[in-house]
Amino acid sequence: MHKREAMSGETSSLNDNNGSNLKLKNETKRKVATREDVAKMAGVSVATVSHVINNTKYVSQELREKVIEAVRFYNYKPNMVARSLTTKRSNHIGIIVNDITNPYYGEIAQGMEEIAHKHGYIVSLCLASGDSESYITSILERQMDGIFMATTRSYDFTRKHIESLVHSGVALVNDPYGIGSVIKFNYKTAMDNLMSYLAGLGHKRVAYLSGIPLKSTGDQRFSLYEEGVEKYGLVSDENLVVEGMYPYSTNHRAGYDAMNILLSRNTRVTAVLTTNDYMAFGAMKAIKKTGLRIPEDISVAGCDDIILAEYTDPPLTTIRVPKKEMGRQAMYIILNEINEKKHYTKIIDTDLVIRESTGPAKT
């Protein structure tokens, strides 16, 4: 009888202990966990936890799984602010654009984000606008680790602005002064193919709509256009070129305005090239508004092959650029520049896509 009572009491005691242990475990899980908590549960050092989280050093699969299990148990989230004070890094990258409505930049950002996510970074889309001095200050205040200048408006930044970023340890890609790393599209073959194709269709008066000031930006596409005019015996006429107007834009409105200027010059143009597809859309609208037909009266070609290009009426002939790949490579370059303190150059090829917006010249 006494034995049974003792066993009964022992069972009760065990239940109480289990309940206390469970309660303690739950309380532990509910508190704000530290890296030390994760390390203790995984049976590893705090340094090993850091290497697993930041992917900064090889850790065996067995230990990695233990750390990950402990991280999940605690729902541990590293304090990025505290970590940045120690590592001097924010794991924050910016991509500067001048038009967030253009799908071109969205695809580049997707490519960057794809690689950034794998390495514990985030990417912010930054719209270049307002006072350049304030913009640079804002970047520095946010302690961004790297910047990719994907915008044609990067010429608004002075050399002093760029040097202030470099001196602060910001990795730069495509700054207007070539101080940091460089990633560019190679338009040479694609542009030559386009000019040859138009010449073969009988076009002699081929125009170029820029949207930006050509002399100060050194646009490769325009230089190749000029080479093509000479190479294929086309008409060289400064009235066939429409530069951008301040505050400079390469959107559909800029294309629409530039095309209207071109038409007002009575140049007898038969084909038009634009800096990008967005401008081509605006140019097509201006052409149609005057009662002219595409491509029967004027052929139109763009550049970038954004997702909307094949859905215009008619579908747009354009130079296809691998935008997501540029984003991926830009992010790889920034990561390497951060870790190795070296500058890199990457050139990505493009190709011509022929659609129904171009046809034989009107005779």
DASULGI-V866170 format. One record per residue. N is the residue number from 1. PHI is phi in radians with two decimals (999 if undefined). OMEGA is omega in radians with two decimals (* if undefined). NEAR is the number of other ideal C-beta (glycine too) atoms within 12 Angstrom. Layout:
((N | PHI | OMEGA | NEAR) (N | PHI | OMEGA | NEAR))
//
This chain:
((1 | 999 | 3.12 | 7) (2 | -1.16 | 3.13 | 8) (3 | -1.09 | -3.13 | 9) (4 | -1.13 | 3.11 | 10) (5 | -1.12 | 3.13 | 11) (6 | -1.09 | -3.14 | 12) (7 | -1.13 | 3.13 | 13) (8 | -1.12 | 3.13 | 14) (9 | -1.15 | 3.14 | 14) (10 | -1.11 | 3.13 | 14) (11 | -1.09 | 3.13 | 14) (12 | -1.08 | -3.13 | 14) (13 | -1.13 | 3.12 | 14) (14 | -1.10 | 3.13 | 14) (15 | -1.07 | 3.13 | 14) (16 | -1.10 | -3.14 | 14) (17 | -1.13 | 3.13 | 14) (18 | -1.08 | 3.12 | 14) (19 | -1.11 | 3.13 | 14) (20 | -1.16 | 3.14 | 14) (21 | -1.10 | 3.14 | 14) (22 | -1.11 | 3.13 | 14) (23 | -1.11 | 3.14 | 14) (24 | -1.10 | -3.14 | 14) (25 | -1.11 | 3.14 | 16) (26 | -1.16 | 3.12 | 14) (27 | -1.13 | 3.12 | 12) (28 | -1.09 | -3.11 | 21) (29 | -1.20 | -3.08 | 20) (30 | -1.35 | -3.09 | 13) (31 | -1.28 | 3.11 | 14) (32 | -1.25 | -3.03 | 15) (33 | -1.34 | 3.07 | 26) (34 | -1.95 | 3.09 | 21) (35 | -1.13 | 3.10 | 32) (36 | -1.14 | 3.11 | 19) (37 | -1.07 | -3.14 | 22) (38 | -1.10 | -3.12 | 34) (39 | -1.09 | -3.11 | 27) (40 | -1.14 | 3.14 | 22) (41 | -1.15 | -3.10 | 25) (42 | -1.40 | -3.13 | 31) (43 | 1.26 | -3.14 | 16) (44 | -2.31 | 3.11 | 29) (45 | -1.41 | 3.09 | 20) (46 | -1.09 | 3.13 | 21) (47 | -1.08 | 3.13 | 19) (48 | -1.13 | 3.08 | 28) (49 | -1.04 | -3.14 | 35) (50 | -1.10 | -3.14 | 26) (51 | -1.14 | 3.12 | 22) (52 | -1.19 | -3.10 | 34) (53 | -1.14 | -3.06 | 32) (54 | -1.65 | -3.13 | 24) (55 | 0.94 | -3.06 | 20) (56 | -1.79 | -3.13 | 21) (57 | -2.75 | -3.13 | 16) (58 | -1.12 | 3.04 | 11) (59 | -2.31 | -3.09 | 24) (60 | -0.99 | -3.10 | 14) (61 | -1.05 | -3.13 | 11) (62 | -1.10 | -3.14 | 15) (63 | -1.20 | 3.13 | 23) (64 | -1.03 | -3.14 | 22) (65 | -1.13 | 3.11 | 17) (66 | -1.15 | 3.13 | 25) (67 | -1.14 | -3.14 | 36) (68 | -1.08 | 3.11 | 24) (69 | -1.10 | 3.13 | 20) (70 | -1.19 | 3.10 | 32) (71 | -1.07 | 3.13 | 27) (72 | -1.18 | -3.13 | 17) (73 | -1.05 | -3.11 | 21) (74 | -1.46 | -3.00 | 29) (75 | 0.94 | -3.02 | 16) (76 | -1.25 | 3.08 | 29) (77 | -2.20 | -3.12 | 17) (78 | -1.04 | 3.06 | 26) (79 | -1.37 | -3.04 | 16) (80 | -1.12 | -3.14 | 22) (81 | -1.15 | 3.14 | 16) (82 | -1.11 | -3.13 | 13) (83 | -1.13 | -3.11 | 22) (84 | -1.16 | 3.10 | 19) (85 | -1.18 | -3.13 | 12) (86 | -1.48 | -3.05 | 16) (87 | -1.52 | -3.06 | 23) (88 | 1.14 | 3.10 | 14) (89 | -2.27 | 3.13 | 28) (90 | -1.82 | -3.06 | 31) (91 | 0.98 | -3.08 | 31) (92 | -2.23 | -3.12 | 30) (93 | -2.05 | 3.11 | 44) (94 | -1.99 | 3.00 | 40) (95 | -2.07 | -3.08 | 45) (96 | -1.58 | 3.13 | 46) (97 | -2.22 | 3.11 | 36) (98 | -2.00 | 3.14 | 35) (99 | -2.75 | -3.09 | 31) (100 | -1.29 | 3.11 | 22) (101 | -1.48 | -3.10 | 20) (102 | -1.42 | -3.13 | 38) (103 | -1.03 | 3.11 | 27) (104 | -0.95 | -3.12 | 42) (105 | -1.23 | 3.12 | 39) (106 | -1.08 | 3.14 | 26) (107 | -1.21 | 3.07 | 31) (108 | -1.10 | 3.14 | 41) (109 | -1.08 | 3.10 | 36) (110 | -1.07 | 3.13 | 26) (111 | -1.12 | 3.11 | 31) (112 | -1.13 | -3.11 | 43) (113 | -1.08 | -3.14 | 26) (114 | -1.00 | -3.14 | 23) (115 | -1.40 | -3.13 | 31) (116 | -1.03 | -3.11 | 31) (117 | -1.04 | -3.12 | 19) (118 | -1.17 | -3.09 | 15) (119 | -1.96 | 3.05 | 28) (120 | 1.36 | 3.12 | 26) (121 | -1.91 | 2.99 | 31) (122 | -2.08 | -3.12 | 25) (123 | -2.08 | 3.08 | 38) (124 | -1.94 | 3.07 | 27) (125 | -1.48 | -3.06 | 29) (126 | -1.96 | -3.14 | 31) (127 | -1.55 | 3.14 | 22) (128 | -1.27 | 3.13 | 35) (129 | -2.76 | 3.09 | 20) (130 | 1.35 | -3.07 | 16) (131 | -1.28 | -3.09 | 14) (132 | -1.10 | 3.14 | 25) (133 | -1.04 | 3.13 | 16) (134 | -1.14 | -3.11 | 16) (135 | -1.17 | 3.11 | 32) (136 | -1.09 | 3.11 | 36) (137 | -1.04 | -3.13 | 17) (138 | -1.11 | 3.11 | 24) (139 | -1.09 | -3.12 | 37) (140 | -1.16 | 3.14 | 24) (141 | -1.10 | 3.14 | 14) (142 | -1.49 | 3.07 | 26) (143 | 0.91 | 3.09 | 26) (144 | -1.13 | -3.13 | 35) (145 | -1.39 | -3.09 | 38) (146 | -2.74 | 3.13 | 47) (147 | -2.38 | 3.00 | 50) (148 | -1.92 | -3.13 | 48) (149 | -1.56 | -3.10 | 44) (150 | -1.58 | -3.00 | 42) (151 | -1.77 | 3.04 | 36) (152 | -1.29 | -3.13 | 40) (153 | -1.54 | -3.11 | 34) (154 | -1.11 | 3.12 | 37) (155 | -1.21 | 3.07 | 30) (156 | -1.22 | -3.13 | 30) (157 | -1.48 | 3.12 | 32) (158 | -1.39 | 3.10 | 20) (159 | -1.07 | 3.11 | 18) (160 | -1.08 | 3.10 | 15) (161 | -1.04 | -3.09 | 34) (162 | -1.13 | -3.14 | 31) (163 | -1.12 | 3.11 | 18) (164 | -1.15 | 3.08 | 24) (165 | -1.21 | -3.14 | 37) (166 | -1.08 | -3.13 | 28) (167 | -1.14 | 3.11 | 14) (168 | -1.58 | 3.08 | 24) (169 | 1.49 | 3.13 | 24) (170 | -1.43 | 3.07 | 38) (171 | -1.29 | -3.07 | 40) (172 | -2.09 | 3.03 | 43) (173 | -2.25 | 3.09 | 44) (174 | 1.17 | 2.99 | 39) (175 | -1.24 | -3.02 | 35) (176 | -1.20 | -3.10 | 27) (177 | -1.95 | 3.09 | 20) (178 | 1.16 | -3.13 | 19) (179 | -1.34 | -3.12 | 28) (180 | -1.68 | 3.14 | 35) (181 | -1.39 | -3.07 | 34) (182 | -2.31 | 2.97 | 27) (183 | -2.36 | -3.04 | 38) (184 | -2.38 | 2.97 | 28) (185 | -1.59 | 3.07 | 36) (186 | -1.71 | -3.09 | 24) (187 | -1.62 | -2.94 | 35) (188 | -0.95 | -3.09 | 25) (189 | -1.15 | -3.11 | 20) (190 | -1.13 | 3.13 | 36) (191 | -1.17 | 3.10 | 39) (192 | -1.11 | 3.10 | 27) (193 | -1.10 | 3.13 | 27) (194 | -1.15 | -3.14 | 43) (195 | -1.15 | 3.09 | 37) (196 | -1.13 | 3.13 | 24) (197 | -1.09 | 3.14 | 30) (198 | -1.16 | 3.10 | 42) (199 | -1.09 | 3.11 | 28) (200 | -1.15 | 3.10 | 22) (201 | -1.51 | 3.09 | 26) (202 | 1.62 | 3.14 | 22) (203 | -1.35 | 3.11 | 38) (204 | -1.98 | -3.10 | 26) (205 | -1.90 | -3.09 | 31) (206 | -1.86 | -3.09 | 43) (207 | -1.71 | 3.09 | 43) (208 | -2.33 | 3.10 | 50) (209 | -1.85 | -2.98 | 52) (210 | -1.66 | -3.04 | 42) (211 | 1.55 | 3.13 | 47) (212 | -2.28 | 3.08 | 36) (213 | -1.28 | -2.96 | 25) (214 | -1.12 | -3.05 | 26) (215 | -1.18 | -3.06 | 14) (216 | -1.48 | -3.08 | 19) (217 | -1.85 | 3.13 | 25) (218 | 1.04 | -3.11 | 18) (219 | -1.09 | -3.11 | 33) (220 | -1.06 | -3.11 | 25) (221 | -1.11 | 3.13 | 42) (222 | -1.21 | 3.10 | 34) (223 | -1.06 | 3.13 | 23) (224 | -1.25 | 3.04 | 31) (225 | -1.08 | 3.14 | 39) (226 | -1.08 | 3.10 | 26) (227 | -1.08 | -3.14 | 22) (228 | -1.15 | 3.10 | 35) (229 | -1.01 | -3.14 | 33) (230 | -1.26 | -3.07 | 17) (231 | -1.10 | -3.05 | 19) (232 | -1.81 | 3.02 | 28) (233 | 1.15 | 3.12 | 18) (234 | -1.49 | -3.12 | 31) (235 | -1.25 | 3.07 | 24) (236 | -1.72 | -3.06 | 21) (237 | -2.54 | -3.10 | 21) (238 | -1.08 | 3.11 | 16) (239 | -1.26 | 3.11 | 20) (240 | -1.50 | 3.13 | 34) (241 | -1.99 | 3.10 | 35) (242 | -2.07 | 3.11 | 39) (243 | -1.39 | 3.11 | 29) (244 | -1.29 | 3.11 | 36) (245 | -2.08 | 3.14 | 19) (246 | -1.00 | 0.19 | 14) (247 | -1.54 | 3.01 | 20) (248 | 0.90 | 3.12 | 31) (249 | -2.65 | 3.09 | 33) (250 | -2.13 | 3.14 | 46) (251 | -1.65 | -3.07 | 36) (252 | -1.11 | 3.13 | 32) (253 | -1.15 | 3.12 | 26) (254 | -1.11 | 3.11 | 38) (255 | -1.14 | 3.13 | 42) (256 | -1.11 | -3.13 | 31) (257 | -1.14 | -3.12 | 28) (258 | -1.12 | 3.14 | 43) (259 | -1.16 | 3.10 | 40) (260 | -1.12 | 3.07 | 23) (261 | -1.11 | 3.14 | 29) (262 | -1.06 | -3.13 | 41) (263 | -1.11 | -3.14 | 29) (264 | -1.22 | -3.12 | 15) (265 | -1.46 | 3.13 | 19) (266 | 0.93 | -3.08 | 12) (267 | -1.51 | -3.07 | 25) (268 | 1.02 | 3.14 | 22) (269 | -1.09 | 3.10 | 39) (270 | -2.07 | 3.10 | 35) (271 | -2.61 | -3.10 | 48) (272 | -2.28 | 3.00 | 48) (273 | -1.91 | 3.12 | 55) (274 | -2.18 | -3.12 | 51) (275 | -0.99 | 3.11 | 45) (276 | -2.60 | -3.11 | 47) (277 | -1.14 | -3.12 | 45) (278 | -1.02 | 3.10 | 41) (279 | -1.17 | 3.13 | 49) (280 | -1.08 | 3.13 | 49) (281 | -1.05 | 3.13 | 39) (282 | -1.15 | 3.12 | 37) (283 | -1.10 | 3.13 | 50) (284 | -1.10 | 3.12 | 42) (285 | -1.13 | 3.14 | 26) (286 | -1.11 | 3.14 | 34) (287 | -1.11 | -3.12 | 38) (288 | -1.14 | -3.10 | 25) (289 | -1.14 | 3.12 | 16) (290 | -1.49 | -3.14 | 19) (291 | 1.59 | 3.10 | 12) (292 | -1.44 | -3.08 | 24) (293 | -1.89 | 3.09 | 21) (294 | -2.08 | 0.13 | 36) (295 | -1.76 | -3.02 | 33) (296 | -0.97 | 3.14 | 22) (297 | -1.73 | 3.12 | 26) (298 | -2.43 | 3.04 | 40) (299 | -1.49 | -3.12 | 43) (300 | -2.29 | 3.07 | 51) (301 | -2.36 | -3.14 | 53) (302 | -1.99 | 3.12 | 47) (303 | -2.70 | 3.07 | 45) (304 | 2.15 | -3.05 | 39) (305 | 0.97 | 3.03 | 36) (306 | -1.20 | -2.97 | 36) (307 | -1.03 | -3.11 | 21) (308 | -1.42 | -3.01 | 26) (309 | -1.04 | -3.10 | 38) (310 | -1.45 | -3.12 | 21) (311 | -1.91 | 3.07 | 17) (312 | -1.30 | 3.12 | 32) (313 | -2.12 | -0.02 | 20) (314 | -1.40 | 3.09 | 26) (315 | -0.96 | -2.95 | 26) (316 | -1.55 | 2.92 | 42) (317 | -1.23 | -3.04 | 38) (318 | -2.78 | 3.04 | 43) (319 | -1.69 | -3.11 | 43) (320 | -1.42 | 3.05 | 35) (321 | -2.07 | 3.14 | 38) (322 | -1.33 | -2.99 | 27) (323 | -1.18 | 3.14 | 37) (324 | -1.11 | 3.13 | 28) (325 | -1.13 | 3.06 | 26) (326 | -1.06 | 3.12 | 38) (327 | -1.07 | 3.12 | 37) (328 | -1.06 | -3.10 | 31) (329 | -1.16 | 3.10 | 32) (330 | -1.08 | -3.14 | 48) (331 | -1.20 | 3.09 | 42) (332 | -1.06 | -3.14 | 32) (333 | -1.10 | 3.14 | 35) (334 | -1.08 | 3.12 | 43) (335 | -1.06 | 3.13 | 33) (336 | -1.17 | 3.14 | 25) (337 | -1.16 | 3.12 | 33) (338 | -1.12 | -3.03 | 35) (339 | -1.45 | -3.03 | 20) (340 | -1.92 | 3.12 | 14) (341 | 1.00 | 3.10 | 13) (342 | -2.13 | 3.09 | 15) (343 | -1.76 | -3.07 | 23) (344 | -2.30 | 3.06 | 26) (345 | -2.25 | -3.14 | 19) (346 | -2.33 | 3.12 | 28) (347 | -2.02 | -3.11 | 20) (348 | -2.04 | -3.10 | 27) (349 | -1.33 | 3.12 | 21) (350 | -2.22 | 3.11 | 31) (351 | -2.59 | -3.08 | 23) (352 | -1.51 | 3.07 | 29) (353 | -2.08 | -3.10 | 28) (354 | -1.68 | 3.10 | 29) (355 | -2.27 | -2.95 | 29) (356 | -1.43 | -3.13 | 24) (357 | -1.40 | 3.09 | 38) (358 | -2.13 | 3.14 | 38) (359 | -2.77 | -3.13 | 27) (360 | -1.01 | 3.13 | 19) (361 | -1.17 | 3.11 | 26) (362 | -1.24 | -3.10 | 21) (363 | -1.80 | * | 11))
//
